[in-house]
Amino acid sequence: MRARNPLYIMAKPPPSVQALITALPRNDPARGPHLLHVTLVSLFDLHYAPPDWLPRTIAALDSFDGPAFPLSFDRIENRKAVTLRTRDPLSDARAFQAALLRHLLEHNAPFTLGTTPEPHVTINYAGDRLRAQKMAPIGWTVDEIILMESVVGKTTHVEHGRWALRG
């Protein structure tokens, strides 16, 4: 089955960082800065999920108590898409993802995917066939997580909740 409305837990850069990212020459100007994000956990496709899965996920996130963490990217890479990445292991972000996934499991949150992708920001889904390049670091402290539905083919995100992280 093709994904139609995948649900993710993501972090979004603040407006000042969005401006830095959208100013990059390899960024796709057709995509609005409000769509920039880092996927922390891929959960399930809302289109195919039972109706109680979204409220169960929200309930699990309501009891999550996680720390804020830094993210910083210093490379542009073209894989299947053009992304901001780093060679830094992003230990704090990876530890956060693991703790979040553990919490979801412990609180019986449903998911069919449950993946924790390597943190990155996609800036051009079409790709550009250019080589990887270093850049001045762009980063921020993630101080909240967002439960977001992506409407495939519509370039749209639907927010289902936000949770502040410990400072």
DSSP file with accessible surface (Angstrom, degrees, kcal/mol):
  #  RESIDUE AA STRUCTURE BP1 BP2  ACC     N-H-->O    O-->H-N    N-H-->O    O-->H-N    TCO  KAPPA ALPHA  PHI   PSI    X-CA   Y-CA   Z-CA
    1    1 A M              0   0  193      0, 0.0     2,-0.3     0, 0.0     3,-0.0   0.000 360.0 360.0 360.0 137.8    0.0    0.0    0.0
    2    2 A R        -     0   0  195      1,-0.1     2,-0.0     2,-0.0     0, 0.0  -0.617 360.0-105.6 -83.2 137.3    1.2    3.5   -0.9
    3    3 A A        +     0   0   48     -2,-0.3    -1,-0.1     1,-0.2    42,-0.0  -0.349  43.3 166.3 -62.2 138.1    1.4    6.0    2.0
    4    4 A R  S    S+     0   0  126    147,-0.0   148,-2.1    -3,-0.0    -1,-0.2   0.658  75.1  10.6-120.8 -40.3   -1.3    8.6    1.9
    5    5 A N  S    S-     0   0   29    146,-0.2    41,-2.6     2,-0.0   146,-0.2  -0.431  75.8-173.3-141.4  63.0   -1.3   10.3    5.3
    6    6 A P  E     -A   45   0A   8      0, 0.0   144,-2.8     0, 0.0     2,-0.4  -0.299  15.2-140.8 -63.9 144.3    1.8    9.2    7.2
    7    7 A L  E     +AB  44 149A   1     37,-3.0    36,-2.7   142,-0.2    37,-0.6  -0.914  25.8 174.5-109.8 132.3    2.1   10.4   10.8
    8    8 A Y  E     -AB  42 148A  52    140,-3.0   140,-3.1    -2,-0.4     2,-0.5  -0.927  34.3-131.9-131.9 158.0    5.4   11.6   12.2
    9    9 A I  E     +AB  41 147A   0     32,-2.7    31,-3.0    -2,-0.3    32,-1.8  -0.962  47.6 168.4-105.1 124.1    6.8   13.1   15.3
   10   10 A M  E     -AB  39 146A   0    136,-2.8   136,-2.6    -2,-0.5     2,-0.4  -0.865  36.0-134.1-135.9 167.4    9.0   16.0   14.1
   11   11 A A  E     -A   38   0A   0     27,-2.3    27,-2.7    -2,-0.3   134,-0.1  -0.974  20.8-154.6-120.7 137.2   11.0   19.0   15.1
   12   12 A K        -     0   0   40     -2,-0.4    25,-0.2   132,-0.3   132,-0.1  -0.926  19.0-118.3-113.4 140.1   10.7   22.2   13.1
   13   13 A P        -     0   0    2      0, 0.0    23,-0.1     0, 0.0   129,-0.0  -0.428  36.6-106.2 -70.0 147.8   13.3   24.9   13.0
   14   14 A P    >>  -     0   0   50      0, 0.0     4,-2.7     0, 0.0     3,-0.9  -0.268  39.3 -95.7 -67.7 164.1   12.3   28.3   14.3
   15   15 A P  H 3> S+     0   0  100      0, 0.0     4,-2.3     0, 0.0     5,-0.2   0.841 123.9  55.8 -52.2 -39.4   11.7   31.1   11.8
   16   16 A S  H 3> S+     0   0   86      1,-0.2     4,-1.3     2,-0.2     5,-0.1   0.894 112.7  42.3 -63.7 -35.9   15.2   32.6   12.1
   17   17 A V  H <> S+     0   0    8     -3,-0.9     4,-2.4     2,-0.2     5,-0.2   0.884 109.3  57.9 -77.9 -36.9   16.7   29.2   11.1
   18   18 A Q  H  X S+     0   0   35     -4,-2.7     4,-3.0     1,-0.2     5,-0.2   0.914 104.7  53.2 -55.7 -41.4   14.0   28.6    8.4
   19   19 A A  H  X S+     0   0   55     -4,-2.3     4,-1.2    -5,-0.2    -1,-0.2   0.901 108.0  49.3 -63.4 -40.7   15.2   31.9    6.8
   20   20 A L  H  < S+     0   0   99     -4,-1.3     4,-0.4     2,-0.2    -1,-0.2   0.911 114.0  46.2 -63.5 -41.6   18.8   30.6    6.8
   21   21 A I  H >< S+     0   0    0     -4,-2.4     3,-1.6     1,-0.2    -2,-0.2   0.935 110.5  50.5 -69.0 -45.6   17.8   27.3    5.2
   22   22 A T  H 3< S+     0   0   48     -4,-3.0    -1,-0.2     1,-0.3    -2,-0.2   0.757 103.5  62.1 -67.8 -19.2   15.5   28.8    2.6
   23   23 A A  T 3< S+     0   0   81     -4,-1.2    -1,-0.3    -5,-0.2    -2,-0.2   0.631  78.1 109.0 -79.3 -11.7   18.3   31.2    1.6
   24   24 A L  S X  S-     0   0   29     -3,-1.6     3,-1.8    -4,-0.4    -3,-0.0  -0.421  75.0-131.8 -66.0 135.2   20.5   28.2    0.6
   25   25 A P  T 3  S+     0   0  126      0, 0.0    -1,-0.1     0, 0.0    -3,-0.0   0.768 105.0  54.2 -62.5 -22.9   20.9   28.1   -3.2
   26   26 A R  T 3  S+     0   0   17      2,-0.1     2,-0.2     3,-0.0    56,-0.1   0.469  84.2 109.3 -91.7   0.7   20.1   24.4   -3.3
   27   27 A N  S <  S-     0   0   14     -3,-1.8    97,-0.2    -6,-0.2    96,-0.0  -0.504  78.1-116.5 -73.4 142.2   16.8   24.9   -1.4
   28   28 A D    >   -     0   0   41     95,-3.1     3,-1.5    -2,-0.2    -1,-0.1  -0.709  22.2-160.7 -79.3 109.3   13.6   24.4   -3.5
   29   29 A P  T 3  S+     0   0  118      0, 0.0    -1,-0.2     0, 0.0    95,-0.0   0.683  83.8  70.8 -68.8 -14.0   11.9   27.8   -3.4
   30   30 A A  T 3  S+     0   0   90      2,-0.1     2,-0.5    -3,-0.0    -2,-0.0   0.709  86.7  75.3 -74.8 -19.9    8.5   26.3   -4.3
   31   31 A R  S <  S-     0   0   51     -3,-1.5     5,-0.0    92,-0.2   124,-0.0  -0.817  88.6-121.9 -94.4 130.2    8.3   24.7   -0.9
   32   32 A G    >   -     0   0   20     -2,-0.5     3,-1.8     1,-0.1     4,-0.3  -0.309  16.5-119.1 -69.8 151.7    7.4   27.0    1.9
   33   33 A P  G >  S+     0   0   54      0, 0.0     3,-1.5     0, 0.0    -1,-0.1   0.778 109.4  71.3 -62.1 -24.7    9.6   27.4    4.9
   34   34 A H  G 3  S+     0   0  113      1,-0.3    -2,-0.0   -22,-0.1   -16,-0.0   0.674  91.8  59.7 -66.6 -14.5    6.8   26.1    7.2
   35   35 A L  G <  S+     0   0    4     -3,-1.8    -1,-0.3     2,-0.0     2,-0.1   0.580  77.4 111.3 -89.4 -10.0    7.3   22.6    5.7
   36   36 A L    <   +     0   0   11     -3,-1.5     2,-0.3    -4,-0.3    87,-0.1  -0.432  44.9 141.0 -66.6 135.6   11.0   22.4    6.8
   37   37 A H        -     0   0   20     85,-0.2    85,-0.6   -25,-0.2     2,-0.5  -0.985  50.7-122.8-164.7 166.1   11.4   19.7    9.5
   38   38 A V  E     -A   11   0A   0    -27,-2.7   -27,-2.3    -2,-0.3     2,-0.5  -0.994  30.1-136.2-117.8 120.2   13.4   16.9   11.0
   39   39 A T  E     +A   10   0A  20     -2,-0.5   -29,-0.2    81,-0.4    81,-0.2  -0.691  25.9 175.0 -76.5 124.0   11.5   13.6   11.3
   40   40 A L  E     +     0   0A   0    -31,-3.0     2,-0.3    -2,-0.5   -30,-0.2   0.820  68.9   7.0 -96.2 -42.9   12.3   12.1   14.7
   41   41 A V  E     -A    9   0A   0    -32,-1.8   -32,-2.7    75,-0.2     2,-0.5  -0.982  61.4-146.5-143.1 132.1    9.9    9.1   14.6
   42   42 A S  E     +AC   8 115A  13     73,-2.3    72,-1.3    -2,-0.3    73,-1.0  -0.870  25.9 173.5 -93.0 128.0    7.8    7.7   11.8
   43   43 A L  E     -     0   0A   0    -36,-2.7    70,-2.8    -2,-0.5    69,-1.7   0.892  40.3 -55.9-102.8 -74.3    4.6    6.2   13.2
   44   44 A F  E     -A    7   0A   1    -37,-0.6   -37,-3.0    67,-0.2     2,-0.7  -0.963  50.6 -84.7-164.0 173.2    1.9    5.0   10.9
   45   45 A D  E >>  -A    6   0A  22     -2,-0.3     4,-1.1   -39,-0.3     3,-0.9  -0.841  28.6-155.7 -95.2 114.6   -0.4    6.0    8.0
   46   46 A L  T 34 S+     0   0   37    -41,-2.6    -1,-0.2    -2,-0.7     3,-0.1   0.799  89.9  65.7 -59.3 -30.6   -3.5    7.6    9.4
   47   47 A H  T 34 S+     0   0   84      1,-0.2    -1,-0.2   -42,-0.1   -44,-0.0   0.875 113.9  29.4 -60.4 -37.6   -5.4    6.7    6.3
   48   48 A Y  T <4 S+     0   0   95     -3,-0.9    -1,-0.2   -43,-0.1    -2,-0.2   0.502 100.0 105.4-100.3  -7.4   -5.2    3.0    7.0
   49   49 A A  S  < S-     0   0   20     -4,-1.1     5,-0.1    -3,-0.1    -5,-0.0  -0.430  78.4-102.1 -79.0 148.9   -5.0    3.2   10.9
   50   50 A P    >   -     0   0   55      0, 0.0     3,-1.8     0, 0.0     4,-0.4  -0.313  39.3-108.9 -60.7 151.9   -7.9    2.3   13.2
   51   51 A P  T 3  S+     0   0  127      0, 0.0     3,-0.3     0, 0.0    -2,-0.1   0.746 114.6  57.9 -61.7 -23.1   -9.7    5.4   14.5
   52   52 A D  T 3> S+     0   0   75      1,-0.2     4,-2.0     2,-0.1     5,-0.2   0.598  85.2  81.9 -84.2  -7.0   -8.4    4.9   18.1
   53   53 A W  H <> S+     0   0   49     -3,-1.8     4,-2.1     2,-0.2    -1,-0.2   0.907  88.8  50.0 -67.4 -41.0   -4.7    5.1   17.1
   54   54 A L  H  > S+     0   0   35     -4,-0.4     4,-2.5    -3,-0.3     5,-0.2   0.966 112.7  45.6 -64.5 -50.0   -4.4    8.8   16.9
   55   55 A P  H  > S+     0   0   76      0, 0.0     4,-2.5     0, 0.0    -1,-0.2   0.885 112.6  52.2 -61.7 -33.9   -5.9    9.5   20.3
   56   56 A R  H  X S+     0   0   99     -4,-2.0     4,-2.0     2,-0.2    -2,-0.2   0.897 110.1  48.5 -67.3 -37.9   -3.8    6.7   21.8
   57   57 A T  H  X S+     0   0    0     -4,-2.1     4,-2.4     2,-0.2    -1,-0.2   0.932 111.5  49.1 -66.8 -44.4   -0.6    8.3   20.3
   58   58 A I  H  X S+     0   0   47     -4,-2.5     4,-2.2     1,-0.2    -2,-0.2   0.923 109.6  52.4 -61.4 -42.9   -1.6   11.7   21.7
   59   59 A A  H  X S+     0   0   58     -4,-2.5     4,-0.7     1,-0.2    -1,-0.2   0.909 109.5  49.3 -60.8 -41.3   -2.3   10.2   25.1
   60   60 A A  H >< S+     0   0    4     -4,-2.0     3,-0.9     1,-0.2    -1,-0.2   0.925 111.5  48.7 -65.0 -41.5    1.2    8.6   25.1
   61   61 A L  H >< S+     0   0    0     -4,-2.4     3,-1.5     1,-0.2    -1,-0.2   0.828  99.4  67.7 -69.1 -29.0    2.8   11.9   24.1
   62   62 A D  H 3< S+     0   0  106     -4,-2.2    -1,-0.2     1,-0.3    -2,-0.2   0.782 105.3  42.8 -60.7 -25.6    0.9   13.8   26.8
   63   63 A S  T << S+     0   0   62     -3,-0.9     2,-0.3    -4,-0.7    -1,-0.3   0.365  87.5 116.1-102.8   6.6    3.0   11.9   29.4
   64   64 A F    <   -     0   0   29     -3,-1.5     2,-0.4    -4,-0.2    36,-0.0  -0.579  40.9-173.7 -79.2 134.4    6.4   12.2   27.7
   65   65 A D        +     0   0  108     -2,-0.3   100,-0.1   100,-0.1    -1,-0.0  -0.830  20.3 159.3-128.6  91.0    9.0   14.2   29.6
   66   66 A G        -     0   0    2     -2,-0.4   100,-3.2    98,-0.3     2,-0.2  -0.798  37.3-109.5-116.2 158.1   12.0   14.6   27.4
   67   67 A P  B     -e  166   0B  58      0, 0.0   100,-0.2     0, 0.0    75,-0.1  -0.522  31.6-108.9 -84.2 149.1   15.0   17.0   27.3
   68   68 A A        -     0   0   26     98,-3.2    75,-0.2    -2,-0.2    98,-0.0  -0.358  42.9-168.0 -63.5 155.0   15.5   19.7   24.7
   69   69 A F  E     -F  142   0C   6     73,-1.5    73,-3.3    -2,-0.0     2,-0.2  -0.993  19.0-108.2-149.7 154.3   18.5   18.9   22.5
   70   70 A P  E     -F  141   0C  66      0, 0.0     2,-0.4     0, 0.0    23,-0.3  -0.560  24.4-170.9 -85.9 148.2   20.7   20.6   19.9
   71   71 A L  E     +F  140   0C   3     69,-2.5    69,-2.1    -2,-0.2     2,-0.3  -0.996  10.2 169.4-130.9 138.5   20.6   19.9   16.2
   72   72 A S  E     -F  139   0C  50     -2,-0.4     2,-0.4    67,-0.2    67,-0.3  -0.975  13.6-163.7-151.5 136.7   23.2   21.3   13.8
   73   73 A F  E     +F  138   0C   0     65,-2.7    65,-2.4    -2,-0.3    13,-0.2  -0.968  14.3 170.3-124.1 136.8   23.9   20.6   10.1
   74   74 A D  E     +     0   0C  57     11,-1.4    61,-2.1    -2,-0.4     2,-0.3   0.172  59.7  62.1-131.9  16.6   27.1   21.5    8.2
   75   75 A R  E     -FG 134  85C  23     10,-1.8    10,-2.4    59,-0.3     2,-0.5  -0.993  59.2-147.5-142.5 148.8   26.7   19.6    4.9
   76   76 A I  E     -FG 133  84C   2     57,-2.7    57,-2.2    -2,-0.3     2,-0.4  -0.980  27.7-178.7-112.2 126.9   24.4   19.6    2.0
   77   77 A E  E     - G   0  83C  26      6,-2.8     6,-3.2    -2,-0.5     2,-0.7  -0.973  24.1-144.7-128.8 144.1   24.1   16.1    0.4
   78   78 A N  E     + G   0  82C  46     -2,-0.4     4,-0.2    52,-0.3    54,-0.1  -0.924  40.6 140.5-105.9 108.2   22.2   14.8   -2.6
   79   79 A R  S    S-     0   0  128      2,-2.7    50,-0.2    -2,-0.7     3,-0.1   0.315  90.3 -35.6-107.6-112.3   20.9   11.3   -1.9
   80   80 A K  S    S+     0   0  204      1,-0.1     2,-0.3    47,-0.1    -2,-0.1   0.690 142.9  13.0 -80.7 -18.0   17.4   10.7   -3.3
   81   81 A A  S    S-     0   0   14     -4,-0.1    -2,-2.7    46,-0.1     2,-0.5  -0.913  96.7 -89.7-143.7 168.7   16.7   14.3   -2.3
   82   82 A V  E     +GH  78 124C   0     42,-3.0    41,-3.0    -2,-0.3    42,-1.5  -0.761  56.1 175.6 -87.4 124.9   18.9   17.3   -1.3
   83   83 A T  E     -GH  77 122C   4     -6,-3.2    -6,-2.8    -2,-0.5     2,-0.5  -0.925  36.0-123.4-132.6 154.4   19.3   17.3    2.5
   84   84 A L  E     +GH  76 121C   0     37,-3.0    37,-1.5    -2,-0.3     2,-0.3  -0.852  48.7 153.9 -92.2 129.5   21.1   19.1    5.3
   85   85 A R  E     -G   75   0C  21    -10,-2.4   -10,-1.8    -2,-0.5   -11,-1.4  -0.831  29.4-146.2-143.2-179.0   23.2   16.6    7.2
   86   86 A T        -     0   0   14     33,-0.3   -13,-0.1    -2,-0.3    -2,-0.0  -0.979  22.0-135.8-150.3 156.5   26.3   16.4    9.4
   87   87 A R  S    S+     0   0  183     -2,-0.3   -14,-0.1     2,-0.0    -1,-0.1   0.532  78.1 107.2 -88.4  -9.4   29.0   13.8   10.1
   88   88 A D  S    S-     0   0   93    -16,-0.1    -2,-0.2     1,-0.1   -16,-0.1  -0.427  81.2-126.0 -61.8 142.1   28.6   14.5   13.8
   89   89 A P        -     0   0   94      0, 0.0     5,-0.2     0, 0.0    -1,-0.1   0.619  25.8-139.0 -70.9  -6.4   26.9   11.5   15.4
   90   90 A L     >  +     0   0   17      3,-0.1     4,-2.8     1,-0.1     5,-0.3   0.933  31.4 177.9  48.3  50.8   24.2   13.8   16.8
   91   91 A S  H  > S+     0   0   75      1,-0.2     4,-2.5     2,-0.2     5,-0.2   0.861  72.2  50.5 -55.2 -42.4   24.3   11.8   20.0
   92   92 A D  H  > S+     0   0  100      2,-0.2     4,-2.3     1,-0.2    -1,-0.2   0.921 112.8  46.4 -65.2 -41.8   21.8   13.9   21.9
   93   93 A A  H  > S+     0   0    0    -23,-0.3     4,-2.6     2,-0.2    -2,-0.2   0.921 113.6  48.1 -66.4 -42.8   19.3   13.7   19.1
   94   94 A R  H  X S+     0   0   98     -4,-2.8     4,-2.2     2,-0.2    -2,-0.2   0.902 111.9  49.7 -66.3 -38.2   19.8   10.0   18.7
   95   95 A A  H  X S+     0   0   58     -4,-2.5     4,-2.5    -5,-0.3    -1,-0.2   0.910 110.7  51.2 -65.5 -38.9   19.4    9.4   22.5
   96   96 A F  H  X S+     0   0    6     -4,-2.3     4,-2.8     2,-0.2     5,-0.2   0.935 109.1  49.8 -62.2 -46.8   16.2   11.5   22.4
   97   97 A Q  H  X S+     0   0    1     -4,-2.6     4,-2.6     1,-0.2    -2,-0.2   0.919 111.6  48.8 -58.5 -43.8   14.8    9.4   19.5
   98   98 A A  H  X S+     0   0   43     -4,-2.2     4,-2.6     1,-0.2    -1,-0.2   0.922 112.7  47.5 -63.6 -43.3   15.6    6.2   21.4
   99   99 A A  H  X S+     0   0   29     -4,-2.5     4,-2.5     2,-0.2    -2,-0.2   0.902 112.3  50.0 -65.3 -39.9   14.0    7.5   24.6
  100  100 A L  H  X S+     0   0    0     -4,-2.8     4,-2.5     2,-0.2    -2,-0.2   0.936 111.5  47.4 -64.4 -45.3   10.9    8.7   22.7
  101  101 A L  H  X S+     0   0   34     -4,-2.6     4,-2.4    -5,-0.2    -2,-0.2   0.929 111.9  50.8 -62.9 -42.7   10.5    5.4   21.0
  102  102 A R  H  X S+     0   0  134     -4,-2.6     4,-2.8     1,-0.2    -1,-0.2   0.925 110.1  50.4 -58.7 -44.9   10.9    3.6   24.4
  103  103 A H  H  X S+     0   0   21     -4,-2.5     4,-1.7     1,-0.2    -2,-0.2   0.923 109.3  50.4 -60.5 -44.8    8.3    5.8   25.9
  104  104 A L  H  <>S+     0   0    0     -4,-2.5     5,-2.8     1,-0.2    -1,-0.2   0.919 112.4  47.5 -60.9 -42.3    5.8    5.1   23.1
  105  105 A L  H ><5S+     0   0  105     -4,-2.4     3,-1.6     1,-0.2    -2,-0.2   0.932 111.3  50.2 -62.6 -47.0    6.4    1.4   23.5
  106  106 A E  H 3<5S+     0   0  132     -4,-2.8    -1,-0.2     1,-0.3    -2,-0.2   0.765 112.8  47.5 -64.1 -26.2    5.9    1.5   27.3
  107  107 A H  T 3<5S-     0   0   84     -4,-1.7    -1,-0.3    -5,-0.2    -2,-0.2   0.124 113.8-115.4-104.5  19.2    2.7    3.5   26.9
  108  108 A N  T < 5 +     0   0  119     -3,-1.6    -3,-0.2     1,-0.2    -2,-0.1   0.789  51.0 169.7  55.0  35.0    1.2    1.2   24.2
  109  109 A A      < -     0   0    8     -5,-2.8    -1,-0.2    -6,-0.2     2,-0.2  -0.597  33.9-120.5 -73.3 135.8    1.2    3.8   21.5
  110  110 A P        +     0   0   10      0, 0.0     2,-0.3     0, 0.0     4,-0.1  -0.518  42.3 155.7 -78.9 143.7    0.4    2.1   18.2
  111  111 A F        -     0   0   54     -2,-0.2   -67,-0.2     2,-0.1   -68,-0.1  -0.926  31.3-169.3-161.6 147.5    2.8    2.2   15.3
  112  112 A T  S    S+     0   0   94    -69,-1.7   -68,-0.2    -2,-0.3   -69,-0.1   0.605  95.2  33.1-105.2 -21.1    3.5    0.2   12.2
  113  113 A L        +     0   0   92    -70,-2.8   -70,-0.2     2,-0.1   -69,-0.1   0.871  66.0 173.6 -99.1 -65.0    6.7    1.9   11.3
  114  114 A G        +     0   0   14    -72,-1.3     2,-0.3   -71,-0.4   -71,-0.2   0.825  27.1 154.2  60.4  33.4    8.4    3.0   14.5
  115  115 A T  B     -C   42   0A  69    -73,-1.0   -73,-2.3   -72,-0.0    -1,-0.2  -0.658  38.2-155.6 -95.3 150.6   11.5    4.1   12.6
  116  116 A T        -     0   0   41     -2,-0.3   -75,-0.2   -75,-0.2   -76,-0.1  -0.819  22.2-156.0-121.7  86.5   14.0    6.8   13.9
  117  117 A P        -     0   0   36      0, 0.0     3,-0.1     0, 0.0   -20,-0.0  -0.205  32.9 -87.4 -63.1 155.2   15.6    8.1   10.7
  118  118 A E        -     0   0   80      1,-0.1   -79,-0.2   -33,-0.0   -28,-0.1  -0.440  60.1 -99.9 -57.7 125.7   19.0    9.8   10.9
  119  119 A P        +     0   0    2      0, 0.0     2,-0.3     0, 0.0   -33,-0.3  -0.306  66.2 137.0 -57.7 130.8   18.2   13.4   11.6
  120  120 A H        -     0   0   39    -81,-0.2     2,-0.5   -35,-0.1   -81,-0.4  -0.961  47.8-124.4-161.4 165.6   18.3   15.6    8.5
  121  121 A V  E     -H   84   0C   0    -37,-1.5   -37,-3.0    -2,-0.3     2,-0.5  -0.990  21.3-141.7-121.1 122.4   16.3   18.4    6.8
  122  122 A T  E     +H   83   0C  18    -85,-0.6   -39,-0.3    -2,-0.5   -85,-0.2  -0.733  24.6 171.5 -83.4 127.2   15.2   17.8    3.3
  123  123 A I  E    S+     0   0C   1    -41,-3.0   -95,-3.1    -2,-0.5     2,-0.2   0.511  71.6  22.2-113.1 -10.3   15.5   21.0    1.3
  124  124 A N  E >   -H   82   0C  26    -42,-1.5   -42,-3.0   -97,-0.2     3,-0.9  -0.746  56.4-168.7-159.0 105.9   14.7   19.8   -2.2
  125  125 A Y  T 3  S+     0   0  109     -2,-0.2    -1,-0.1     1,-0.2     3,-0.0   0.717  87.0  61.8 -70.3 -19.6   12.7   16.5   -2.8
  126  126 A A  T 3  S-     0   0   90      1,-0.1    -1,-0.2   -45,-0.1   -45,-0.1   0.719 100.0-136.4 -78.6 -21.1   13.6   16.5   -6.5
  127  127 A G    <   -     0   0   19     -3,-0.9    -1,-0.1     1,-0.1    -2,-0.1   0.025   6.5-136.6  79.4 161.6   17.3   16.2   -6.0
  128  128 A D        -     0   0   41      2,-0.2    -1,-0.1    -4,-0.1     3,-0.1   0.362  25.4-126.3-138.6   1.7   19.9   18.2   -8.0
  129  129 A R        +     0   0  236      1,-0.2     2,-0.2   -50,-0.2    -2,-0.0   0.605  64.8 134.4  62.2  11.6   22.6   15.7   -8.9
  130  130 A L        -     0   0   98      1,-0.1   -52,-0.3   -53,-0.0    -1,-0.2  -0.545  59.3 -99.6 -87.2 161.4   25.3   18.0   -7.4
  131  131 A R        -     0   0  225     -2,-0.2    -1,-0.1     1,-0.1   -55,-0.1  -0.283  44.1 -86.2 -74.3 163.9   28.0   16.8   -5.1
  132  132 A A        -     0   0   49    -54,-0.1     2,-0.3   -55,-0.1   -55,-0.2  -0.330  51.2-170.6 -63.9 147.9   28.0   17.0   -1.3
  133  133 A Q  E     -F   76   0C  86    -57,-2.2   -57,-2.7    -3,-0.1     2,-0.1  -0.998  22.3-119.4-145.5 147.2   29.3   20.3    0.0
  134  134 A K  E     +F   75   0C 168     -2,-0.3     2,-0.3   -59,-0.2   -59,-0.3  -0.485  34.9 178.9 -77.0 156.3   30.3   21.7    3.3
  135  135 A M  E     -     0   0C  32    -61,-2.1     3,-0.1    -2,-0.1    -2,-0.0  -0.955  40.7 -77.6-149.1 165.3   28.5   24.8    4.6
  136  136 A A  E     -     0   0C  79     -2,-0.3   -63,-0.1     1,-0.1   -61,-0.1  -0.462  68.1 -92.6 -62.5 136.8   28.5   27.0    7.6
  137  137 A P  E     -     0   0C  95      0, 0.0     2,-0.4     0, 0.0   -63,-0.2  -0.251  39.4-165.5 -57.6 139.5   26.6   25.2   10.4
  138  138 A I  E     +F   73   0C  14    -65,-2.4   -65,-2.7    -3,-0.1     2,-0.3  -0.999  28.0 139.7-124.0 124.0   22.9   25.8   10.7
  139  139 A G  E     -F   72   0C  31     -2,-0.4     2,-0.3   -67,-0.3   -67,-0.2  -0.948  26.6-173.6-156.6 174.7   21.3   24.7   13.9
  140  140 A W  E     -F   71   0C  24    -69,-2.1   -69,-2.5    -2,-0.3     2,-0.6  -0.963  37.1 -96.2-162.5 167.9   18.9   25.2   16.8
  141  141 A T  E     -F   70   0C  86     -2,-0.3     2,-0.7   -71,-0.2   -73,-0.1  -0.873  35.5-134.2 -95.2 123.1   17.9   23.8   20.1
  142  142 A V  E     +F   69   0C   2    -73,-3.3   -73,-1.5    -2,-0.6     3,-0.1  -0.696  35.7 164.2 -77.8 113.5   14.8   21.6   19.7
  143  143 A D        +     0   0  102     -2,-0.7    22,-2.9   -75,-0.2     2,-0.3   0.332  60.5  29.4-116.4   4.6   12.5   22.6   22.5
  144  144 A E  E     - D   0 164A  60     20,-0.3     2,-0.3  -132,-0.1  -132,-0.3  -0.984  64.1-142.7-156.0 154.6    9.3   21.1   21.3
  145  145 A I  E     - D   0 163A   1     18,-2.5    18,-2.5    -2,-0.3     2,-0.4  -0.885  15.0-150.6-117.0 154.4    8.1   18.1   19.3
  146  146 A I  E     -BD  10 162A   1   -136,-2.6  -136,-2.8    -2,-0.3     2,-0.7  -0.980  12.1-140.0-128.7 134.4    5.1   18.1   16.9
  147  147 A L  E     -BD   9 161A   0     14,-2.6    13,-3.4    -2,-0.4    14,-0.7  -0.856  38.7-179.0 -91.8 113.6    2.8   15.3   15.9
  148  148 A M  E     -BD   8 159A   5   -140,-3.1  -140,-3.0    -2,-0.7     2,-0.5  -0.962  26.8-152.5-128.8 135.7    2.3   15.9   12.2
  149  149 A E  E     -BD   7 158A  28      9,-2.8     9,-2.8    -2,-0.4     2,-0.5  -0.866  15.7-148.6 -99.8 131.9    0.4   14.3    9.4
  150  150 A S  E     - D   0 157A  26   -144,-2.8     2,-1.0    -2,-0.5     7,-0.2  -0.905   6.1-145.7-101.8 125.0    1.8   14.6    5.9
  151  151 A V  E > > - D   0 156A  32      5,-2.8     3,-1.9    -2,-0.5     5,-0.8  -0.813  25.9-131.6 -91.4 103.4   -0.8   14.7    3.2
  152  152 A V  T 3 5S+     0   0   54   -148,-2.1    -1,-0.0    -2,-1.0    -2,-0.0  -0.301  84.7  10.3 -61.9 132.5    1.0   13.0    0.3
  153  153 A G  T 3 5S+     0   0   76      1,-0.1    -1,-0.3    -2,-0.0  -149,-0.0   0.377 114.4  78.7  83.6  -3.7    0.8   14.8   -3.0
  154  154 A K  T < 5S-     0   0  146     -3,-1.9    -2,-0.2     2,-0.2     3,-0.1   0.420  91.4-129.8-114.8  -0.7   -0.6   18.0   -1.5
  155  155 A T  T   5 +     0   0   80     -4,-0.4     2,-0.4     1,-0.2    -3,-0.1   0.935  66.1 133.5  49.0  49.2    2.5   19.5    0.0
  156  156 A T  E   < -D  151   0A  61     -5,-0.8    -5,-2.8  -121,-0.0     2,-0.4  -0.990  45.6-160.2-135.0 139.9    0.6   19.9    3.3
  157  157 A H  E     -D  150   0A  36     -2,-0.4     2,-0.5    -7,-0.2    -7,-0.2  -0.960   7.3-158.4-115.0 138.5    1.2   19.2    6.9
  158  158 A V  E     -D  149   0A  55     -9,-2.8    -9,-2.8    -2,-0.4     2,-0.3  -0.975  15.8-140.5-117.3 117.1   -1.7   18.8    9.4
  159  159 A E  E     +D  148   0A  87     -2,-0.5   -11,-0.2   -11,-0.2     3,-0.1  -0.610  22.4 177.3 -81.1 133.8   -0.6   19.4   13.0
  160  160 A H  E     -     0   0A  52    -13,-3.4     2,-0.2     1,-0.4   -12,-0.2   0.334  64.3 -31.4-114.9   2.0   -2.2   17.1   15.7
  161  161 A G  E     -D  147   0A  18    -14,-0.7   -14,-2.6     2,-0.0    -1,-0.4  -0.719  47.0-133.6 156.8 157.1   -0.3   18.4   18.7
  162  162 A R  E     -D  146   0A 110    -16,-0.2     2,-0.4    -2,-0.2   -16,-0.2  -0.988  14.2-165.5-132.3 143.3    2.8   20.0   20.2
  163  163 A W  E     -D  145   0A  34    -18,-2.5   -18,-2.5    -2,-0.3     2,-0.1  -0.994  17.6-132.4-133.9 126.1    4.7   19.1   23.3
  164  164 A A  E     -D  144   0A  86     -2,-0.4   -98,-0.3   -20,-0.2     2,-0.3  -0.435  20.5-140.1 -73.1 146.7    7.3   21.2   25.1
  165  165 A L        -     0   0   17    -22,-2.9     2,-0.1    -2,-0.1   -97,-0.1  -0.733  31.4 -87.1-103.3 158.8   10.6   19.6   26.0
  166  166 A R  B      e   67   0B 121   -100,-3.2   -98,-3.2    -2,-0.3    -1,-0.1  -0.429 360.0 360.0 -64.8 134.4   12.5   20.2   29.3
  167  167 A G              0   0  118   -100,-0.2    -1,-0.1    -2,-0.1   -24,-0.0  -0.091 360.0 360.0 -75.1 360.0   14.8   23.2   28.9
